[in-house]
Amino acid sequence: MWRQRKTKILATLGPASAEPEIIRRMVEAGADVFRLNMSHGSHDDHRRLFRIIRDLEAASGRPLGVLADLQGPKLRVGTFAEGRIGLCVGKRLRLDLDSAPGDEGRVTLPHPEIFAVLKSGQEVLLDDGRVRLRVEKAAPDHADTIVLAGTELSDHKGVNIPGAVLPLKALTHKDHADLEFALGLGVDWIAMSFVQRPDDVAEGRKLIAGRAGLVAKIEKPAAIEALDGIIELADGIMVARGDLGVELPVEEVPGLQKQIVRASRAAGKPVIVATQMLESMIEAPTPTRAEVSDVATAVYDGADAVMLSAETATGAFPVEAVAMMNRIAEQAEHDPLYRPLMEAWPTPPEATAADAISAAARQVAETLGAAAIVTYTTTGSTTLRAARQRPTVPILALTPKPETARRLAILWGTHCASTDDPTDFTEMVERACSIAVRDGLARAGQRLVITAGVPFGTPGATNVLRIAVVGRDVT
């Protein structure tokens, strides 16, 4: 039942993958967690998809995680009387708060928060950077700009202000409604967009109140500057490279990706590498060689998960995209260079009992050639620390809480199963061996390294390491 790879796959659902049969095939192809994009679709659409996922989970016996991705503030220009205008380098264009349709000389920018930070000489990017403007003169209700690049601009194109921290909260009124809806469904993760500062994450944590894990999307340059504080407050991190590549020079994004992955791994927080990974598979049955290398790079870096967006949400080959990502990850992980490259940035244990036990479990498992590390966990924290060590053997996470198993589905190297807490050491060993054999992680005669907390069932009390040999009568 367990995946023959440690890197997890997060697949976005949408019109191309809305039917139960397609989602079932995506699970079989390798999807571990599904993303509901709250920027698109109605609550009824998302409720239906959520129910399909839970039905598939029950049928397969495999915990499946669900991540709801909040839209965040969407900064866009208004409309034009003719739907679009032509541009050329040197053309002057005024941005203002006037709600009238735009023309060749002006367009509405209905965001006073932007005018509050604009300064002369600052750049404004429109339409994902396809149009670049430079501010010549800024005022509280308008800005006169000159075109640096771009040939046309049409209605409702997005706006980015590189290098500026905008006085906007990460959560809009729509996000508040979507958040309560998603939490009511029972999603496992909430992804926050437009995170600029640790306070944004703190606001999200307060609203979520422990009902789901919080993933902070790193898509703004300001978030890079506050990365350590954001990672500390978040439960997980997403490297949103598409948005980063709009507001920053694209040549900086690969290095930033590695920086974010390493910082997240050091903190023991799951990290997802996202956007434009197999983008050509939106229309083609195979990816480009560059895209394959891109996915493999994230795997070599030790990311917990890689994400598919439009490839599975609206693309023509959603199942094939998942299968391709699965094959790339498996191949990279079997490469002799995989371990040296991933471990080029070590994560030494912190001075806690849980980290000491987790580090010892990895060393013992590798020294003895154990089949797996088994972690008994209630909240998931024990398994998070075990995965932080990036052991060479799989991690079997046993938990009495289905919601913990689902949340851990995104975690590197982890296979999850729901089971009651053991009452004594004998039951602890027997149950670990039985489930490891049942799910294909071990066979008779192999060793397991088991970690747990005594008293059993006490959250955050990892203090026991046990070596067990799978008996020949275990089934």
Secondary structure as GFF3:
##gff-version 3
##sequence-region A 1 475
A	DSSP	beta_strand	8	13	.	.	.	ID=ss1
A	DSSP	three_ten_helix	15	17	.	.	.	ID=ss2
A	DSSP	alpha_helix	20	29	.	.	.	ID=ss3
A	DSSP	beta_strand	33	37	.	.	.	ID=ss4
A	DSSP	alpha_helix	43	60	.	.	.	ID=ss5
A	DSSP	beta_strand	65	69	.	.	.	ID=ss6
A	DSSP	beta_strand	84	86	.	.	.	ID=ss7
A	DSSP	beta_strand	92	96	.	.	.	ID=ss8
A	DSSP	beta_strand	106	108	.	.	.	ID=ss9
A	DSSP	alpha_helix	112	115	.	.	.	ID=ss10
A	DSSP	beta_strand	123	126	.	.	.	ID=ss11
A	DSSP	beta_strand	131	139	.	.	.	ID=ss12
A	DSSP	beta_strand	142	149	.	.	.	ID=ss13
A	DSSP	beta_strand	152	154	.	.	.	ID=ss14
A	DSSP	beta_strand	159	160	.	.	.	ID=ss15
A	DSSP	alpha_helix	173	185	.	.	.	ID=ss16
A	DSSP	beta_strand	189	192	.	.	.	ID=ss17
A	DSSP	alpha_helix	198	208	.	.	.	ID=ss18
A	DSSP	beta_strand	213	218	.	.	.	ID=ss19
A	DSSP	alpha_helix	221	225	.	.	.	ID=ss20
A	DSSP	alpha_helix	227	233	.	.	.	ID=ss21
A	DSSP	beta_strand	236	240	.	.	.	ID=ss22
A	DSSP	alpha_helix	241	247	.	.	.	ID=ss23
A	DSSP	three_ten_helix	250	252	.	.	.	ID=ss24
A	DSSP	alpha_helix	253	267	.	.	.	ID=ss25
A	DSSP	beta_strand	271	274	.	.	.	ID=ss26
A	DSSP	three_ten_helix	279	282	.	.	.	ID=ss27
A	DSSP	alpha_helix	289	300	.	.	.	ID=ss28
A	DSSP	beta_strand	305	308	.	.	.	ID=ss29
A	DSSP	alpha_helix	310	313	.	.	.	ID=ss30
A	DSSP	alpha_helix	318	334	.	.	.	ID=ss31
A	DSSP	alpha_helix	338	342	.	.	.	ID=ss32
A	DSSP	alpha_helix	353	368	.	.	.	ID=ss33
A	DSSP	beta_strand	372	376	.	.	.	ID=ss34
A	DSSP	alpha_helix	381	388	.	.	.	ID=ss35
A	DSSP	beta_strand	395	399	.	.	.	ID=ss36
A	DSSP	alpha_helix	402	407	.	.	.	ID=ss37
A	DSSP	three_ten_helix	408	410	.	.	.	ID=ss38
A	DSSP	beta_strand	414	418	.	.	.	ID=ss39
A	DSSP	alpha_helix	425	438	.	.	.	ID=ss40
A	DSSP	beta_strand	447	453	.	.	.	ID=ss41
A	DSSP	beta_strand	462	469	.	.	.	ID=ss42
###
